[in-house]
Amino acid sequence: MTVGVTRENKNVRYEPDERPPRLVALGAGFQAAVIIVAPVVLTVVIVARIAEQPESYISWGVFAALLISGITTVLQAVRVGRFGSGHVLIMGTSGAFIAVCVAALTEAGPSTMAGLIVVSSLFQFLLAARLSLLRRIFTPVVSGTVIMLIAATVMPVIFDTLTEVPDDVSTAAAPIAALITLMTVGALVLRGPPAWRLWSPVIGIAVGCAVSASFGLYSMEQVLEAPWVGAPVGHWPGIDVTPGIEFWALLPAFAVVTLVGAVETIGDGVAIQRVSQRRSRATDFRVVQGALNADGMGNLLSGIAGTLPNTTYSSSVSLAEVTGVGARRVGVVIGVIFVAVAFLPKFTALLIAIPTAVAAAYITILVGMLFVQGMKIIIQDGVDHRKAAVVGLSFWIGTGFQNQWIFPDLLGEGFLGVLLGNGMTSGALVAMVMMVFLELTSPRRKRLQAALDMEALPKLKEFLSGFASKARWDGASTERLMLVGEETLTSLLSEENDSADTNTGRRLIVSARAGGDGAELEFVSGAEGENLEDRLAYMGETPDIPDRQEISFRILRHYASSVRHQKYHGVDIVTVQVEGSR
């Protein structure tokens, strides 16, 4: 991220820590809950119906999904310790898990699926705790490719449901209802005003249900029989504590999808900070870690309850941007509404009764947008011939295994067949192997380790001088590199001295790698102060009589081509780009 001038987001009416009037919070929360509640329910319904699960399981799965989504949405807003982002991040069932959950339900049943979700949720806690260490493994190329593979894996399953109708209903009912649902949502998304675009899913589903009712495809019998208040007690599927071959074969796929869902949560955690604050600030990755922990807690509870895993919904960002209300109180309102709806069987029955074709049409739009999101992640990272090879090979090999186009007879139906037969697993393995190969064969990073104190300065100068000499940089470039290194260290020391954790033996790791027309310096330390990016961005707003620390910031801003500061719990990573010439 290149340091620039701060901007004021005048659209933000209430920041996370502010308290809007109760009517404003209730109105914004109710609007968001009405928009989001349908996909939370429909994802569970579509998976259960594809896997041919009984109605009792569908009722329980919907109840548990709403209850857990509400609890974790509140957790995201209020933030308890390191759990929660402190922002309005709405939680709901994850579309990324559709394919693997269908496979688990079909091949092993709900109790095995529950065990898989519980175990795979632990990977999310691990990622949150070690987010700073794993940043080079889960690159935009890998995450974007796997997101595209999720869409490619789910779509054939969804398309098979577009024509499902009862025996006593015309076969044309499902295609017509699905087509009109697609056309309604598509028209509103493409040409509708901003306010209508937010409501496009609800409007499209309502129109699709009306068309279905005219064909006799939408039955109100289940809705009329459902009680107004209650809970489907006694339908919990349990957890299989004696996993068989299906469990171990499907576990890698669940782990991959869990980590990909975590990548989506990371993106949402970054974006919600941008739209919830009036003044542009550098991303606080401690907020992202909190979002990941809350997401992992949601997955763990989902596995225990035997329903689909959940994740943050990207529509949280759109809602905050449109309404201008990012206050935590709104997140609490949304979560409470979800919990209340879970205990209203008549309302959930109204959603469960939505015909499969209508639900599939709506999910088709969501999955299509998910595919494009994966493409955007890859393109925004920049595509050269190496990344193009990684994406192309990974995607098509994964698609080939998923559709049994590659060695179906050799793989069989055993462990290897189930493992590689999932396109997300096989494609992700190919992508990660290729990226590891690129990392291992790229120019090696030169490293320096020292204590985080002023005694590290001479060692740093010697380290950078040797790096510049080996790269054959000229005198001016070498001086610029050493000056940037010195001022970065000085800034980190200033932040360390201002923090509460002084005299704790903090360590500093500096790595340098040549690339393009310059070098990349990475400073990893344990400082817990103010973000350097923010200080550099605010230079134009400071008085003309700076202190010693201010001088360091000004020098760093002038001589570094870009500065990126990532703050994690207990770890600070400052990445500095410096131009150089021979």
C-alpha positions in Angstrom: 0.0 0.0 0.0 1.5 3.3 -1.1 1.3 6.0 1.5 -1.0 8.8 0.5 -3.2 11.6 1.7 -6.0 10.8 4.2 -9.5 11.0 3.0 -12.7 11.8 4.8 -15.6 9.4 4.2 -18.6 11.7 4.7 -21.1 8.9 4.1 -20.3 7.4 7.6 -23.0 8.6 10.0 -22.0 6.5 13.0 -18.7 4.8 13.6 -18.4 1.4 15.5 -17.8 3.0 18.9 -20.6 5.6 18.5 -24.1 5.1 19.8 -26.8 6.0 17.4 -30.4 6.7 18.6 -32.3 3.5 19.3 -34.8 4.0 16.4 -31.9 4.4 14.0 -30.2 1.2 15.3 -33.4 -0.8 15.3 -34.3 0.4 11.7 -30.9 -0.4 10.3 -30.7 -3.7 12.1 -34.2 -4.8 11.0 -33.5 -3.9 7.4 -30.3 -6.0 7.4 -31.9 -8.9 9.2 -34.8 -9.1 6.7 -32.3 -9.1 3.8 -29.9 -11.7 5.2 -32.3 -14.1 6.9 -33.4 -15.7 3.5 -29.9 -16.9 2.4 -29.1 -18.1 5.9 -32.1 -20.5 5.7 -32.0 -21.3 2.0 -28.4 -22.6 2.0 -29.4 -25.2 4.6 -32.5 -26.1 2.8 -30.8 -26.6 -0.6 -28.0 -28.7 0.8 -30.4 -30.9 2.8 -32.8 -31.4 -0.2 -29.9 -32.3 -2.6 -28.7 -34.8 -0.1 -32.3 -36.1 0.3 -32.4 -35.6 4.1 -35.7 -35.8 5.9 -37.9 -32.8 6.8 -37.0 -33.3 10.5 -33.3 -32.7 9.8 -34.2 -29.6 7.7 -36.2 -28.1 10.5 -33.4 -28.7 13.0 -30.7 -27.5 10.6 -32.5 -24.2 9.9 -33.2 -23.6 13.7 -29.5 -24.3 14.6 -28.2 -22.1 11.7 -30.3 -19.1 12.7 -29.5 -19.5 16.4 -25.7 -19.8 15.8 -25.7 -17.0 13.2 -27.4 -14.7 15.7 -25.0 -15.5 18.5 -21.9 -15.1 16.4 -23.2 -11.9 14.8 -23.5 -10.4 18.3 -20.1 -11.8 19.2 -18.6 -10.1 16.1 -20.1 -6.7 17.2 -19.4 -6.7 21.0 -15.9 -8.4 20.8 -15.1 -10.5 23.8 -11.3 -10.7 24.3 -9.8 -11.8 21.0 -13.1 -13.1 19.7 -15.0 -10.7 17.5 -14.1 -7.8 15.2 -15.9 -5.0 17.0 -17.7 -4.2 13.8 -21.1 -5.1 12.1 -20.1 -8.3 10.4 -23.2 -10.4 9.8 -22.8 -14.2 10.2 -24.7 -16.7 8.2 -24.5 -20.2 6.5 -21.6 -20.4 4.1 -22.3 -21.2 0.4 -18.7 -22.3 0.0 -19.5 -25.5 2.0 -22.4 -26.6 -0.2 -20.5 -29.2 -2.3 -18.5 -30.7 0.6 -21.6 -30.8 2.9 -23.7 -32.5 0.2 -20.9 -35.1 -0.3 -20.6 -35.7 3.5 -24.4 -36.0 4.0 -24.8 -38.3 1.0 -21.8 -40.6 1.7 -21.8 -40.7 5.5 -24.7 -38.8 7.0 -25.3 -35.8 9.3 -23.3 -37.1 12.3 -20.1 -37.5 10.2 -20.6 -34.1 8.7 -20.9 -32.7 12.2 -17.6 -34.3 13.2 -15.9 -32.9 10.0 -17.1 -29.4 10.7 -15.9 -29.5 14.4 -12.4 -30.7 13.4 -12.0 -28.4 10.4 -13.0 -25.4 12.6 -9.8 -25.9 14.6 -7.9 -24.9 11.4 -9.6 -21.5 11.5 -8.4 -20.9 15.1 -4.9 -21.9 14.1 -5.0 -19.5 11.1 -6.2 -16.6 13.3 -3.4 -17.2 15.8 -0.7 -17.6 13.2 -2.1 -15.2 10.6 1.2 -13.3 10.4 3.2 -16.5 9.8 0.9 -17.9 7.1 0.6 -14.8 5.0 2.9 -16.2 2.3 1.0 -19.5 2.0 -2.5 -18.2 1.5 -1.6 -15.8 -1.3 -4.2 -14.1 -3.4 -3.5 -16.5 -6.3 -4.2 -19.6 -4.1 -7.3 -18.2 -2.4 -8.7 -16.7 -5.6 -8.2 -20.0 -7.5 -9.9 -22.0 -4.8 -12.9 -19.6 -4.6 -13.3 -20.1 -8.4 -13.2 -23.9 -7.9 -15.9 -23.6 -5.2 -18.2 -22.1 -7.8 -17.2 -24.7 -10.4 -17.8 -27.5 -7.9 -21.2 -26.2 -6.7 -22.8 -25.2 -10.0 -23.4 -28.7 -11.4 -25.1 -29.7 -8.2 -27.3 -26.6 -8.3 -28.2 -27.0 -11.9 -29.5 -30.6 -11.2 -32.1 -29.1 -8.9 -33.5 -26.5 -11.3 -36.0 -29.0 -12.7 -37.1 -30.8 -9.5 -40.9 -30.8 -9.2 -43.4 -33.1 -7.4 -45.1 -35.8 -9.5 -48.5 -34.0 -9.6 -47.0 -30.7 -10.8 -46.2 -29.7 -14.4 -42.6 -30.2 -15.4 -42.6 -26.7 -16.8 -43.2 -25.1 -13.4 -39.7 -25.4 -12.0 -37.9 -24.0 -15.1 -40.3 -21.1 -15.4 -40.2 -20.2 -11.7 -36.4 -20.4 -11.8 -36.1 -18.3 -14.9 -38.4 -15.5 -13.6 -36.5 -15.5 -10.3 -33.2 -15.0 -12.2 -34.7 -12.3 -14.4 -36.1 -10.4 -11.5 -33.0 -10.4 -9.4 -30.8 -9.8 -12.5 -32.9 -6.8 -13.6 -32.8 -5.2 -10.1 -29.0 -5.8 -9.8 -28.3 -4.4 -13.3 -30.6 -1.5 -13.5 -32.3 -1.0 -10.1 -31.5 2.0 -7.8 -29.1 1.3 -4.9 -31.9 0.9 -2.3 -33.7 -1.6 -4.5 -30.5 -3.6 -5.2 -30.1 -4.4 -1.5 -33.7 -5.8 -1.6 -33.2 -7.7 -4.9 -32.9 -11.2 -3.2 -36.1 -10.8 -1.2 -38.0 -9.4 -4.2 -36.7 -12.1 -6.6 -37.6 -14.9 -4.2 -41.1 -13.4 -3.5 -41.8 -13.2 -7.3 -40.5 -16.7 -7.8 -42.7 -18.0 -5.1 -45.7 -16.2 -6.5 -45.1 -17.8 -9.9 -44.6 -21.2 -8.2 -47.9 -20.9 -6.3 -49.7 -20.4 -9.6 -48.4 -23.8 -10.7 -49.2 -25.4 -7.4 -45.4 -25.7 -6.6 -45.5 -23.6 -3.5 -47.4 -25.4 -0.7 -48.7 -23.5 2.4 -49.6 -26.7 4.2 -46.4 -26.9 6.1 -46.6 -23.3 7.0 -50.2 -23.6 8.3 -49.3 -26.6 10.4 -46.2 -25.0 12.0 -46.6 -23.5 15.5 -46.0 -19.8 16.1 -43.4 -20.4 18.8 -41.2 -23.4 19.5 -38.0 -25.3 18.8 -37.5 -28.7 17.0 -36.2 -30.3 20.2 -35.2 -34.0 19.7 -33.9 -33.8 16.1 -30.2 -33.2 16.9 -28.3 -35.6 14.6 -25.3 -36.0 17.0 -21.6 -36.3 16.3 -19.9 -39.5 15.0 -16.9 -40.1 17.4 -15.8 -43.3 15.4 -14.9 -41.8 12.0 -14.5 -44.1 9.1 -12.8 -43.9 5.7 -15.3 -41.3 4.5 -14.4 -39.0 7.3 -10.6 -39.1 6.6 -11.1 -38.8 2.9 -13.4 -35.8 3.2 -11.4 -34.0 6.0 -8.9 -32.4 3.6 -11.7 -31.0 1.5 -13.4 -29.5 4.6 -10.1 -28.1 5.8 -9.4 -26.4 2.5 -12.9 -24.9 2.3 -12.6 -23.8 5.9 -9.4 -22.0 5.1 -10.8 -20.5 1.9 -13.8 -19.3 4.0 -11.3 -17.7 6.3 -9.7 -15.9 3.4 -13.2 -14.5 2.6 -13.5 -13.4 6.3 -10.1 -11.7 6.1 -11.4 -9.7 3.1 -14.6 -8.8 4.9 -12.6 -7.8 8.0 -10.5 -5.5 6.0 -13.4 -4.0 4.0 -15.6 -3.3 7.0 -12.9 -1.2 8.6 -12.8 0.9 5.4 -16.5 1.6 5.2 -17.1 2.1 9.0 -14.7 4.9 9.7 -14.9 8.5 8.6 -11.1 9.0 8.4 -9.2 6.5 6.2 -6.8 4.4 8.3 -4.5 1.5 7.7 -6.0 -2.0 8.2 -5.8 -3.2 11.8 -5.2 -7.0 11.4 -6.0 -7.5 15.1 -9.6 -6.7 14.0 -9.2 -9.3 11.3 -7.9 -11.9 13.8 -10.9 -11.2 16.0 -13.3 -11.8 13.0 -11.5 -15.1 12.2 -11.8 -16.3 15.8 -15.6 -15.5 15.9 -16.0 -17.2 12.6 -14.2 -20.2 13.9 -16.4 -20.2 17.0 -19.4 -20.2 14.7 -18.1 -23.2 12.8 -17.4 -25.1 16.0 -20.9 -24.4 17.3 -22.3 -25.4 13.9 -20.5 -28.7 14.0 -21.7 -29.4 17.5 -25.2 -28.6 16.5 -25.0 -30.6 13.3 -25.8 -27.8 10.8 -23.9 -26.1 8.0 -20.9 -23.9 8.9 -21.2 -20.2 8.9 -19.1 -17.3 7.7 -19.2 -13.5 7.5 -21.4 -12.1 4.8 -19.9 -9.7 2.4 -23.2 -7.9 2.2 -22.4 -6.5 5.6 -20.0 -4.2 3.9 -22.6 -3.1 1.3 -25.2 -2.4 4.0 -22.8 -0.4 6.1 -21.7 1.6 3.1 -25.3 2.3 1.9 -26.8 3.2 5.3 -23.7 4.9 6.7 -24.3 3.2 10.1 -21.4 1.1 11.3 -22.2 1.2 15.0 -21.9 -2.0 17.0 -25.4 -1.6 18.3 -26.7 -2.5 14.9 -24.9 -5.8 14.9 -26.4 -6.7 18.2 -29.9 -5.9 16.9 -29.3 -8.1 13.9 -28.1 -11.0 16.0 -31.0 -10.7 18.4 -33.5 -10.8 15.5 -31.9 -14.0 14.1 -32.2 -15.7 17.5 -35.8 -14.6 17.8 -36.7 -15.9 14.3 -35.1 -19.2 15.2 -37.9 -19.7 17.8 -40.7 -18.8 15.3 -41.3 -22.0 13.4 -44.1 -20.5 11.3 -41.8 -17.9 9.9 -39.0 -20.4 9.2 -41.5 -22.8 7.6 -42.4 -20.0 5.2 -38.8 -19.9 4.1 -38.4 -23.7 4.1 -41.4 -24.0 1.8 -39.7 -22.0 -0.9 -39.5 -24.3 -4.0 -36.1 -25.9 -4.7 -36.0 -24.3 -8.2 -36.5 -20.8 -6.8 -33.8 -21.3 -4.1 -31.4 -22.8 -6.7 -31.9 -19.9 -9.0 -31.1 -17.4 -6.2 -28.0 -19.4 -5.1 -26.9 -19.5 -8.8 -26.6 -15.8 -8.7 -24.6 -15.9 -5.4 -22.2 -18.6 -6.7 -21.7 -16.7 -9.9 -20.7 -13.6 -8.0 -18.4 -15.8 -5.8 -16.7 -16.9 -9.0 -16.1 -13.3 -10.1 -14.9 -12.5 -6.6 -12.2 -15.1 -7.0 -11.2 -13.6 -10.4 -11.0 -10.1 -8.9 -8.7 -11.3 -6.1 -6.3 -12.8 -8.6 -6.4 -9.9 -11.0 -5.9 -7.3 -8.3 -2.8 -9.0 -7.2 -1.4 -8.7 -10.7 -1.1 -11.6 -13.2 2.2 -12.5 -14.9 3.0 -15.7 -16.8 3.8 -17.6 -13.6 0.6 -16.7 -11.8 -1.4 -17.4 -15.0 0.1 -20.9 -15.1 -0.7 -21.5 -11.5 -4.3 -20.4 -11.9 -4.9 -22.1 -15.2 -3.5 -25.5 -14.3 -5.0 -25.5 -10.8 -8.5 -24.6 -11.9 -8.7 -27.1 -14.8 -7.1 -29.9 -13.0 -9.5 -29.4 -10.1 -12.4 -29.2 -12.5 -11.2 -32.3 -14.3 -11.0 -34.4 -11.1 -14.4 -33.0 -9.9 -16.2 -34.1 -13.1 -14.3 -37.4 -13.3 -12.6 -36.4 -16.5 -9.1 -37.4 -15.2 -8.2 -41.0 -14.4 -11.7 -42.0 -12.9 -10.9 -45.8 -13.3 -7.5 -45.5 -11.6 -8.7 -43.6 -8.6 -11.7 -45.8 -7.8 -14.0 -45.2 -4.9 -11.4 -45.5 -2.0 -9.6 -42.9 0.0 -7.6 -41.5 -3.0 -10.7 -41.3 -5.2 -12.7 -39.4 -2.6 -9.8 -37.1 -1.7 -8.8 -36.1 -5.3 -12.4 -36.5 -6.6 -13.2 -33.2 -4.9 -12.2 -30.4 -7.2 -11.4 -27.9 -4.4 -9.0 -30.3 -2.7 -7.1 -31.4 -5.9 -7.0 -27.9 -7.4 -5.9 -26.3 -4.1 -3.1 -28.9 -3.8 -1.9 -28.1 -7.3 -1.9 -24.4 -6.6 -0.1 -24.7 -3.2 2.6 -27.0 -4.6 3.3 -24.6 -7.5 3.4 -21.6 -5.2 5.8 -23.4 -2.8 8.0 -24.2 -5.8 8.0 -20.6 -6.9 8.9 -19.5 -3.3 11.7 -22.0 -3.0 13.2 -21.1 -6.4 12.9 -17.3 -6.0 15.8 -15.1 -4.9 16.6 -15.9 -1.3 15.9 -13.4 1.4 18.8 -12.1 3.5 18.0 -12.1 7.2 19.1 -10.2 10.3 18.0 -11.0 13.8 18.7 -8.7 16.8 17.1 -7.4 19.9 14.7 -4.5 19.4 16.9 -1.7 20.8 19.3 1.0 19.6 22.2 -1.6 19.7 20.6 -3.1 16.6 21.3 0.0 14.5 25.0 -0.7 13.7 24.1 -4.3 12.8 21.3 -3.1 10.6 23.6 -0.6 8.7 26.1 -3.3 8.1 23.4 -5.7 6.9 21.9 -3.2 4.5 25.3 -2.1 3.3 26.3 -5.7 2.5 22.9 -6.3 0.7 23.3 -3.1 -1.5 27.0 -4.0 -2.3 26.0 -7.5 -3.4 23.2 -6.0 -5.6 25.8 -3.6 -7.0 23.7 -0.5 -6.1 25.3 2.9 -6.6 26.2 5.2 -3.7 22.9 7.2 -3.8 20.7 4.1 -3.8 22.8 2.5 -1.0 22.5 5.7 1.1 18.7 5.8 0.5 18.3 2.1 1.5 20.3 2.6 4.8 18.4 5.8 5.6 15.0 4.1 5.2 16.2 1.1 7.3 17.4 3.4 10.1 14.2 5.5 10.2 12.0 2.4 10.1 13.9 1.0 13.1 13.7 4.4 14.9 10.0 4.5 14.4 9.5 1.0 15.7 11.6 1.8 18.7 9.5 4.9 19.4 6.3 2.8 19.2 7.9 0.2 21.5 8.9 2.8 24.1 5.3 4.2 24.0 3.7 0.9 24.6 3.0 -0.8 27.9 5.2 -3.8 27.1 8.6 -2.3 27.7 11.7 -4.2 28.8 10.2 -7.5 27.6 13.1 -8.6 25.4 11.4 -7.9 22.1 13.1 -9.3 19.0 13.5 -7.8 15.6 13.9 -9.8 12.3 14.8 -7.9 9.2 14.7 -9.5 5.8 15.7 -8.0 2.4 15.0 -9.3 -1.1 15.9 -7.7 -4.4 13.1 -7.5 -7.0 12.4 -5.4 -10.1 14.1 -2.0 -9.8 14.5 -2.0 -6.1 14.4 -4.0 -2.9 11.8 -5.0 -0.3 12.6 -4.7 3.4 10.5 -6.5 5.9 10.7 -5.6 9.6 9.0 -8.1 12.0 8.9 -7.0 15.6 6.7 -7.2 18.7 5.9 -3.5 19.0 2.3 -2.6 19.9 2.0 1.1 19.1 0.3 3.3 16.6 0.2 2.3 13.0 3.1 3.8 10.9 0.9 4.0 7.8 -1.5 6.3 9.6 1.2 8.5 10.9 2.8 8.8 7.5 -0.6 9.5 5.9 -1.3 12.3 8.4 2.0 14.1 7.8 0.2 16.9 5.8 -2.0 17.6 8.9 0.8 17.9 11.5 2.3 21.3 12.7 5.5 22.6 11.2 7.5 22.0 14.4 8.0 18.2 14.6 9.7 16.2 17.3 12.4 13.6 16.7 9.9 10.9 15.9 8.1 13.1 13.5 11.3 13.7 11.6 11.8 10.0 11.2 8.3 9.7 9.8 8.9 12.5 7.3 12.2 11.0 6.2 10.6 7.6 5.8 7.8 9.0 3.8 10.1 10.8 1.5 12.7 8.1 0.7 10.5 4.9 0.7 8.4 4.3 -2.4 5.8 2.5 -0.3 5.3 1.6 3.3 2.8 -1.1 4.6 2.3 -1.7 8.3 0.4 -4.8 9.4 -0.5 -5.0 13.1 -1.4 -8.4 14.6 -1.8 -9.5 18.2 1.8 -9.4 19.5 3.5 -8.9 16.1 4.1 -5.9 13.9 5.2 -6.3 10.3 6.4 -3.3 8.3 7.1 -3.8 4.6 9.1 -1.1 2.9 9.8 -0.7 -0.8 13.0 1.2 -1.8 14.0 2.0 -5.3 17.6 1.4 -6.3 19.9 1.5 -9.3 23.3 0.1 -10.2 
